[in-house]
Amino acid sequence: MSGFPGSPRLLKAGLVLVDADTARVLRVISLQYNSDSLSRSLQVQTAGGEAANRAEPLRFKGPAVETFKLEADIDATDQLEFPDRNPSATQFGIQPQLALLESLVQPTAAQLAAVDREASSGTLEIAPMLAPLTLFVWSRSRIVPVRVTDFSITEEAFDPSLNPIRAKVSLGLRVMSTDDLSFSTKGGSLFMAYLQSREQLAGKVQSATLTTLGIGGIG
């Protein structure tokens, strides 16, 4: 961190876990280092298609399916230089941070035990275990509900006790749109706010003129 007074405060990207029913914030996961790159893809959803090799006019069936891919670096090297201040890093390395991220894709032990009790009691229909709603936060203008689709960890360095002290985490995230979430839910309203913010940003670009394209008119 820069020691110059007045230097800008570096915002962290991260994930927020929210109770799907009450919208109460359950946990905030801040990435130790912001990813150097963020890959995005948008798959258009259209109605109809091509019939008899003739393309139909574009008709949207719903919001585009958007996905994010990023890599997060986790490193305990600096913390290990001051073991008295960071006893957890000395004892476990970065395992606590990795375990926290892994909780995004795992039911809890309590949930599994509850399902087992229901099955043992003869319950015929057991509801799937509901995970918290996950929000991806990359600045104030990009807060969007997501589902983790890909998750991998590469542990790159270890201490003498074989605790990982440096790792790279790859995350694939699929945006949850109003096709997936009801308009009346917190996730649905957050997606609508995200979509509206993109429209507002697009409106800040000054429209080009036909002469820019080298033409005087259409038709």
C-alpha positions in Angstrom: 0.0 0.0 0.0 1.3 3.4 -0.9 2.6 5.6 1.9 1.8 8.9 0.2 -0.9 10.9 1.9 -4.0 11.3 -0.2 -3.3 8.2 -2.3 -6.5 6.6 -3.5 -8.0 3.9 -1.4 -7.9 0.6 -3.3 -11.3 -1.0 -3.5 -11.5 -4.8 -3.2 -13.5 -7.0 -5.4 -15.4 -9.8 -3.7 -18.5 -11.9 -3.0 -21.3 -11.3 -0.7 -23.5 -14.1 0.7 -27.1 -13.1 1.3 -30.0 -15.0 2.9 -32.2 -15.8 -0.1 -35.4 -15.3 1.9 -34.7 -12.3 4.1 -31.9 -10.6 2.1 -29.8 -10.4 5.3 -26.1 -10.2 4.6 -24.5 -13.4 5.9 -20.9 -13.1 4.9 -18.6 -10.8 2.9 -15.7 -12.4 1.2 -13.0 -9.9 0.0 -10.5 -11.1 -2.5 -6.9 -10.5 -1.1 -5.8 -9.2 -4.5 -7.9 -7.9 -7.3 -7.7 -10.1 -10.4 -5.5 -8.6 -13.2 -8.2 -9.6 -15.7 -11.9 -10.2 -15.8 -13.3 -12.2 -18.7 -16.9 -11.7 -19.7 -19.1 -13.4 -22.2 -22.7 -12.8 -23.2 -24.7 -15.4 -25.0 -27.7 -13.9 -26.7 -31.1 -15.5 -26.1 -33.3 -15.3 -29.2 -36.7 -16.6 -30.2 -37.1 -18.6 -33.3 -34.0 -19.1 -35.3 -33.3 -20.1 -38.9 -35.9 -21.8 -41.0 -35.1 -23.1 -44.5 -31.8 -21.3 -44.4 -33.5 -18.0 -43.9 -32.6 -15.9 -40.9 -35.6 -14.3 -39.0 -35.5 -10.8 -37.5 -33.9 -10.7 -34.1 -36.4 -11.2 -31.3 -35.1 -11.4 -27.7 -36.4 -14.2 -25.6 -34.8 -12.9 -22.5 -31.6 -11.3 -21.1 -28.3 -12.5 -22.5 -26.7 -15.2 -20.4 -23.6 -13.5 -19.0 -20.6 -15.2 -17.4 -17.5 -14.0 -15.6 -14.1 -15.7 -15.3 -11.4 -14.5 -13.0 -8.4 -15.7 -11.1 -7.8 -14.7 -7.4 -4.3 -14.9 -5.9 -4.0 -15.7 -2.2 -0.6 -15.3 -0.5 0.4 -15.6 3.2 4.1 -14.6 2.6 3.7 -11.1 4.1 1.8 -12.5 7.1 4.4 -15.1 7.8 7.0 -12.4 8.3 5.2 -11.4 11.5 4.1 -14.6 13.1 3.2 -13.0 16.4 0.6 -10.8 14.6 -0.7 -13.6 12.4 -0.9 -16.8 14.4 -3.5 -18.3 12.1 -1.2 -17.9 9.0 1.6 -19.5 10.9 -0.5 -22.5 11.9 -2.6 -23.1 8.9 -1.2 -21.0 6.0 -3.9 -19.9 3.7 -6.2 -22.9 4.4 -8.8 -20.8 6.2 -9.1 -18.5 3.1 -9.4 -21.5 0.8 -12.0 -23.2 3.0 -14.1 -20.0 3.0 -14.1 -19.9 -0.8 -14.9 -23.6 -0.9 -18.0 -23.0 1.2 -19.4 -21.3 -2.0 -19.8 -24.7 -3.6 -20.5 -27.0 -0.6 -23.5 -27.6 1.6 -22.7 -27.3 5.3 -22.2 -30.4 7.5 -25.3 -29.4 9.4 -27.4 -29.4 6.2 -26.1 -32.9 5.2 -26.8 -34.2 8.7 -30.4 -32.8 8.6 -31.0 -34.5 5.2 -29.7 -37.7 6.6 -32.1 -37.4 9.6 -35.0 -36.8 7.3 -34.1 -39.8 5.1 -33.8 -42.0 8.2 -37.1 -40.9 9.5 -38.8 -42.1 6.3 -39.4 -38.7 4.7 -40.4 -39.5 1.1 -39.6 -36.1 -0.5 -36.5 -34.2 0.7 -36.1 -30.7 -0.6 -32.7 -29.8 -2.1 -30.4 -27.9 0.2 -30.8 -24.1 -0.4 -27.5 -22.2 -0.7 -27.3 -18.5 0.2 -27.7 -16.0 -2.7 -24.2 -15.1 -3.9 -23.5 -11.6 -5.2 -20.4 -10.7 -7.2 -19.2 -7.2 -6.4 -16.7 -5.5 -8.7 -17.1 -1.8 -7.9 -20.3 0.0 -7.1 -21.5 -0.2 -10.7 -21.2 -4.0 -10.9 -23.2 -5.8 -8.1 -24.9 -8.8 -9.6 -26.3 -12.1 -8.4 -24.3 -15.1 -9.6 -24.0 -18.8 -9.4 -20.6 -20.4 -9.2 -20.2 -22.7 -12.2 -16.4 -23.4 -12.2 -14.0 -23.6 -9.2 -10.5 -24.7 -9.1 -7.5 -24.2 -6.8 -3.8 -24.5 -7.7 -1.7 -24.5 -4.5 1.8 -23.2 -5.5 3.9 -23.1 -2.3 3.9 -24.7 1.1 5.5 -24.2 4.5 7.5 -26.9 6.3 4.2 -28.4 7.7 2.8 -28.6 4.1 0.3 -25.9 4.7 -0.3 -24.0 1.5 1.0 -20.5 1.7 0.3 -19.4 -1.9 -2.5 -20.4 -4.3 -4.4 -19.3 -7.4 -8.1 -19.7 -7.4 -10.0 -19.8 -10.7 -13.7 -18.8 -10.5 -16.4 -19.1 -13.2 -19.6 -17.2 -12.4 -22.9 -17.2 -14.2 -25.1 -14.2 -13.8 -28.6 -15.0 -12.4 -31.1 -12.9 -14.3 -34.8 -12.5 -14.1 -35.1 -15.7 -16.1 -33.7 -17.5 -13.0 -35.0 -15.3 -10.2 -38.4 -13.8 -9.6 -38.8 -10.0 -10.0 -40.1 -9.8 -6.5 -36.9 -11.3 -4.9 -33.8 -9.4 -3.8 -31.7 -11.2 -6.5 -34.2 -10.2 -9.2 -34.2 -6.6 -8.2 -30.4 -6.5 -8.0 -30.2 -7.9 -11.6 -32.6 -5.3 -12.8 -30.5 -2.6 -11.1 -27.4 -4.0 -12.8 -29.1 -4.1 -16.2 -30.3 -0.5 -15.8 -26.8 0.7 -14.8 -25.4 -0.9 -18.0 -28.0 1.0 -20.0 -27.1 4.3 -18.2 -23.5 3.7 -19.0 -24.3 3.1 -22.7 -26.2 6.4 -22.7 -23.0 8.3 -21.8 -21.4 7.4 -25.1 -21.9 10.2 -27.7 -23.7 8.9 -30.7 -21.7 8.9 -33.9 -23.1 10.4 -37.1 -23.6 8.9 -40.5 -20.8 10.9 -42.0 -18.5 9.2 -39.5 -19.3 6.0 -41.5 -18.8 7.7 -44.8 -22.4 7.9 -45.8 -24.9 10.7 -46.1 -28.1 8.8 -45.4 -29.9 5.4 -45.3 -32.1 4.3 -48.2 
